Amino acid sequence: MFASVILAAAISTSPEPVPTLSPRQLLAQIRNQFRSHRPPPAYETYTLIRKQNASNGYPDPVGSYTVHIWVRNGDRAALTRLVFRDFARGDLVFDRPAFNEDRDPGPPTADLFEPAPAVPHPISQAYTPDPGATAIPVIGTIRATFEFDYQVQSVVTEGDELHLTVYPLRDVDRNRLREIYVDRHTYELHKLVGTDKLFYGGAKGKVYPVIFTITMGMVDGYPVVTRIHGDVGGGYDDDGKQVDYTFTDIKFPATLPAWYFDPHTYAQHGADAPL
């Protein structure tokens, strides 16, 4: 009788089995985990180190450089200054870091699930989130866990990571993710493989496809891009066929001077320009 009571108690307190997610639900949970850290802080600063070789295999001094960047995330406006020999800095230059544009990718907190722009945006045009980006639907207080942009072709456990191979269900040129590596327990992003573009000769020049391998990290609780390796395809065989970006010194200041984001005032602030 006593043994039966113990057995009954053990059965009644056994935890419910954890439901297994379908590949589609898993990808939605990964996206949901990434979006739980958003929006990013209003301001961020970082140093971008770009390195590439010339077509002869030697380091390319023109295409390789270090730049410090101050970003206002609301409109992606940025003040940039080239860094020379670790102490002298170049002119004040306005920019809007972005993936799939005619400029360096960034910022580190960019939304990696956001579709590529339908058409290139000029630097003069303020950044706004793409209206076609799929948000995770919310019904009442229950968040739906389905993925609408990609089909999951495979899910493989590799040590402490899950490796997903995905392909767009629509807008193949804009939905740019192809592989996703995440922590198998927390679903935090570790690495992604996706498409990008090289605008050879500027936004109106020839466009070559690029494959980016993006390494992720965490800074102050926010997922950030720390490294990018790019391979240019489409028959491109000039300088920078392979390119590497490293994002360092990532910080989130509480505020930055408004003039940083108004290039018309740069000439007035030579003496108080940031270093």
C-alpha positions as CSV (number, residue, x, y, z in Angstrom):
1,M,0.0,0.0,0.0
2,F,2.8,2.4,0.9
3,A,4.7,1.6,-2.3
4,S,1.5,2.3,-4.3
5,V,1.2,5.7,-2.7
6,I,4.8,6.6,-3.6
7,L,4.3,5.4,-7.2
8,A,1.1,7.4,-7.5
9,A,2.8,10.5,-6.1
10,A,5.7,10.1,-8.5
11,I,3.4,9.8,-11.5
12,S,1.4,12.8,-10.4
13,T,4.5,15.1,-10.1
14,S,6.2,14.0,-13.4
15,P,6.9,17.0,-15.6
16,E,4.9,17.3,-18.8
17,P,7.0,16.4,-21.9
18,V,8.4,19.4,-23.7
19,P,6.6,19.7,-27.1
20,T,8.9,19.3,-30.1
21,L,8.9,22.4,-32.4
22,S,8.4,21.9,-36.1
23,P,11.2,23.4,-38.3
24,R,8.9,26.2,-39.2
25,Q,8.1,26.9,-35.5
26,L,11.8,26.7,-34.6
27,L,12.7,29.4,-37.1
28,A,9.9,31.6,-35.8
29,Q,11.2,31.2,-32.3
30,I,14.7,32.1,-33.4
31,R,13.4,35.2,-35.1
32,N,11.3,36.0,-32.0
33,Q,14.3,35.7,-29.7
34,F,16.3,38.1,-31.9
35,R,13.4,40.6,-32.0
36,S,13.1,40.4,-28.2
37,H,16.2,42.5,-28.1
38,R,14.8,45.2,-30.3
39,P,14.6,48.1,-30.8
40,P,18.3,48.7,-30.4
41,P,19.6,51.6,-28.4
42,A,19.0,55.1,-29.9
43,Y,22.8,55.6,-30.4
44,E,25.7,53.4,-31.1
45,T,29.4,53.9,-31.8
46,Y,31.9,51.4,-33.2
47,T,35.1,51.0,-35.2
48,L,34.9,49.2,-38.5
49,I,38.0,47.6,-40.0
50,R,37.7,46.6,-43.6
51,K,40.4,44.5,-45.3
52,Q,40.7,43.1,-48.8
53,N,43.4,42.1,-51.3
54,A,43.9,43.5,-54.8
55,S,43.4,41.2,-57.8
56,N,47.2,40.4,-57.7
57,G,46.8,38.9,-54.2
58,Y,48.6,41.7,-52.3
59,P,46.9,43.9,-49.7
60,D,44.8,46.6,-51.2
61,P,45.6,49.9,-49.5
62,V,42.6,51.7,-51.1
63,G,40.0,49.1,-50.3
64,S,41.4,48.5,-46.8
65,Y,40.8,51.0,-44.1
66,T,39.6,51.7,-40.5
67,V,36.8,54.0,-39.8
68,H,35.1,55.1,-36.6
69,I,31.3,55.6,-36.8
70,W,28.7,57.3,-34.6
71,V,25.1,56.2,-35.5
72,R,21.7,57.5,-34.6
73,N,19.5,54.4,-35.1
74,G,16.2,56.2,-35.6
75,D,17.1,57.2,-39.1
76,R,20.5,55.4,-39.5
77,A,22.3,58.8,-39.9
78,A,26.0,58.5,-39.1
79,L,29.1,60.6,-38.6
80,T,32.2,58.8,-39.8
81,R,36.0,59.5,-39.6
82,L,38.8,57.5,-41.1
83,V,41.4,56.4,-38.6
84,F,45.1,56.7,-39.6
85,R,47.9,55.1,-37.6
86,D,45.6,54.7,-34.6
87,F,45.7,58.4,-33.7
88,A,45.0,60.8,-36.5
89,R,41.5,60.9,-38.0
90,G,40.2,62.0,-41.4
91,D,37.5,64.4,-42.4
92,L,34.0,64.4,-41.0
93,V,31.9,62.4,-43.5
94,F,28.1,61.7,-43.4
95,D,26.9,58.1,-44.1
96,R,24.1,55.7,-43.5
97,P,25.5,52.2,-42.8
98,A,23.3,49.5,-44.3
99,F,23.4,46.0,-45.8
100,N,22.7,45.5,-49.5
101,E,23.5,49.1,-50.3
102,D,26.3,51.0,-52.0
103,R,28.3,51.5,-48.8
104,D,29.7,49.5,-45.9
105,P,27.4,47.1,-44.1
106,G,26.1,47.9,-40.7
107,P,25.5,49.0,-38.1
108,P,26.2,46.1,-35.7
109,T,22.6,46.1,-34.4
110,A,21.1,46.0,-37.9
111,D,18.0,43.7,-38.2
112,L,19.3,40.7,-40.0
113,F,15.9,39.3,-40.7
114,E,14.8,42.5,-42.5
115,P,14.4,42.1,-46.3
116,A,17.0,43.8,-48.5
117,P,15.7,47.1,-50.0
118,A,13.7,46.8,-53.3
119,V,15.8,49.6,-54.8
120,P,19.0,51.2,-53.5
121,H,18.5,54.1,-51.1
122,P,20.7,57.2,-51.5
123,I,22.6,58.4,-48.5
124,S,20.4,61.5,-48.4
125,Q,17.3,59.3,-47.8
126,A,16.6,58.6,-44.1
127,Y,16.3,54.9,-43.2
128,T,12.9,53.5,-42.3
129,P,12.1,49.9,-41.6
130,D,10.9,48.0,-44.6
131,P,7.0,47.9,-44.6
132,G,7.2,44.5,-46.2
133,A,9.2,42.9,-43.4
134,T,7.2,40.2,-41.7
135,A,6.6,40.7,-38.0
136,I,5.6,37.9,-35.8
137,P,1.8,38.1,-35.6
138,V,0.2,38.7,-32.2
139,I,-3.3,37.4,-31.5
140,G,-4.5,38.9,-28.2
141,T,-1.7,38.2,-25.8
142,I,-0.5,35.0,-27.5
143,R,2.3,35.4,-30.0
144,A,1.9,33.1,-33.0
145,T,5.0,31.0,-33.7
146,F,5.0,30.5,-37.4
147,E,7.5,31.6,-40.1
148,F,6.2,33.1,-43.3
149,D,9.3,34.3,-45.2
150,Y,11.4,31.1,-45.3
151,Q,11.1,27.4,-45.7
152,V,13.4,25.3,-43.5
153,Q,15.2,22.8,-45.6
154,S,17.2,21.1,-42.8
155,V,17.9,21.3,-39.1
156,V,21.1,19.7,-37.8
157,T,22.4,19.6,-34.2
158,E,26.1,20.4,-34.1
159,G,27.4,20.3,-30.5
160,D,25.8,23.2,-28.7
161,E,24.4,24.7,-31.9
162,L,21.5,24.2,-34.2
163,H,22.3,24.7,-37.9
164,L,19.4,25.6,-40.1
165,T,19.5,25.7,-43.8
166,V,16.7,27.9,-45.2
167,Y,15.4,29.3,-48.5
168,P,12.9,32.1,-49.1
169,L,9.3,31.3,-49.8
170,R,9.0,34.6,-51.7
171,D,11.2,37.5,-52.8
172,V,14.3,35.4,-53.2
173,D,16.5,38.5,-54.0
174,R,15.3,40.3,-50.9
175,N,14.9,37.6,-48.2
176,R,18.6,37.1,-47.9
177,L,19.2,34.4,-45.2
178,R,20.5,31.0,-46.3
179,E,22.0,29.4,-43.2
180,I,21.5,30.1,-39.5
181,Y,23.5,28.9,-36.5
182,V,22.0,29.4,-33.0
183,D,22.5,28.3,-29.4
184,R,20.5,25.1,-29.2
185,H,19.1,26.1,-25.8
186,T,18.6,29.9,-26.0
187,Y,18.1,30.3,-29.8
188,E,20.5,33.3,-29.7
189,L,22.2,33.9,-33.0
190,H,25.8,32.7,-33.4
191,K,26.4,32.9,-37.2
192,L,24.4,33.5,-40.4
193,V,25.1,33.1,-44.1
194,G,23.2,35.4,-46.4
195,T,23.2,37.3,-49.6
196,D,24.4,40.8,-50.2
197,K,25.4,43.0,-53.2
198,L,28.6,44.7,-54.5
199,F,27.8,47.8,-56.4
200,Y,30.8,48.1,-58.7
201,G,31.1,51.6,-59.9
202,G,28.5,53.0,-57.5
203,A,24.8,52.5,-57.2
204,K,24.3,53.0,-61.0
205,G,27.2,50.6,-61.9
206,K,27.2,46.9,-62.3
207,V,25.8,44.8,-59.4
208,Y,27.5,41.5,-58.3
209,P,26.1,39.0,-55.9
210,V,27.9,38.5,-52.6
211,I,27.7,35.8,-50.0
212,F,28.2,37.1,-46.4
213,T,29.2,34.9,-43.5
214,I,28.2,36.9,-40.4
215,T,29.5,36.2,-36.9
216,M,27.5,37.4,-34.0
217,G,28.2,38.5,-30.4
218,M,26.5,40.2,-27.5
219,V,27.2,43.7,-26.1
220,D,25.2,45.0,-23.2
221,G,22.5,42.4,-23.8
222,Y,22.1,43.2,-27.5
223,P,23.0,40.8,-30.4
224,V,25.6,42.5,-32.6
225,V,27.5,41.7,-35.7
226,T,31.2,41.3,-34.9
227,R,32.7,40.0,-38.2
228,I,31.7,39.6,-41.8
229,H,33.5,37.6,-44.5
230,G,32.3,38.4,-48.0
231,D,32.8,36.3,-51.2
232,V,31.9,38.1,-54.5
233,G,30.4,36.0,-57.2
234,G,28.8,36.6,-60.6
235,G,32.1,36.4,-62.5
236,Y,33.7,39.3,-60.5
237,D,37.5,39.0,-60.5
238,D,38.8,42.4,-59.5
239,D,40.1,43.9,-56.3
240,G,38.2,42.8,-53.2
241,K,36.8,39.5,-54.5
242,Q,37.1,38.5,-50.9
243,V,36.5,41.1,-48.2
244,D,36.5,41.0,-44.4
245,Y,34.9,43.5,-41.9
246,T,35.5,43.5,-38.2
247,F,33.3,45.5,-35.8
248,T,35.1,46.6,-32.6
249,D,34.7,49.0,-29.7
250,I,30.9,48.7,-29.9
251,K,29.2,51.1,-27.4
252,F,25.8,52.5,-26.8
253,P,26.0,56.0,-25.5
254,A,23.0,57.6,-23.8
255,T,23.1,60.5,-26.2
256,L,25.2,62.1,-28.9
257,P,25.3,65.8,-30.1
258,A,22.6,66.5,-32.7
259,W,25.2,68.2,-35.1
260,Y,26.9,64.7,-35.6
261,F,23.9,63.9,-37.9
262,D,23.7,67.2,-39.9
263,P,26.4,67.3,-42.5
264,H,25.7,70.9,-43.3
265,T,27.2,71.8,-39.9
266,Y,30.4,69.8,-40.0
267,A,32.5,72.8,-41.2
268,Q,31.5,74.6,-38.0
269,H,32.6,71.9,-35.6
270,G,36.2,71.1,-36.6
271,A,37.5,72.1,-33.2
272,D,35.0,69.9,-31.3
273,A,34.9,66.9,-33.6
274,P,35.0,63.5,-31.9
275,L,38.2,61.5,-32.0
